[in-house]
């Protein structure tokens, strides 16, 4: 099991972003909690959490509201 974030624009298209990999979901969520503002400032609108190729949840917006 390898957890990673898939990054999206506001239309749901994939974007490049940090290629971090995490051993567990909690680690991935902690990392996102610490970096979401930087990702949003870089033009990433949403994220999807993947466990290998399986969607855990998302898309989830990085914008308030």
N, C-alpha and C positions, 0 to 999 in steps of 0.2 A: 504494500500500500504506500503510495506516494501522493501526497496532497499538494496541489498547486492552484494558483489563481489564473483564470483566463480573463483577459482584459477586453473591454468592449467600448465602442463609441455609443452615442445616443441612439443610433439605429440598430444596435445589436451586432455590428460588424466587429470582427476580431481586430485587436490592436497589439502591437508589441509592448512589452513591459518587462519588469524584472522577472527573471527566470528562477525565482526561489522555489525550492522543493522542501517539503516538510514531512516529518515522520508521522505526524498525527494532525487531526483537525484542529485541536486546541492551539497548536503551534502556528498553524496557518492563520487562524483567526486572531491570535495575539499580534502576529506580524502585521496583518491588515489594519488592526486597530492603531498601531503605531505609525503606519505609513499612508493611510488613506488620503490625507490632505495633500501629500506630495503627489500621489497618483492623480488626484483630481486636478491639481494645478498643472500637471503634465498633459492634460487633455483626455484622460481616461474617465469615462462617464459611469461605467458599471463593471462589476466583476461576477464571475461564476466560480464557485469552488468545485474543483474536480478531484476525485479519488481515482488515480490512474486516468482512465478515459470516461469514467462514470460521473455524472453530475450529482453532487451532494445537495447543492441548492444554488439558486440564482436564476436569472440575473438579479443583482442587487445594486441599486444606484449608489454612487458615491456623493450625491448631492442632497442637501437637506430639502425636505418638503415632499 
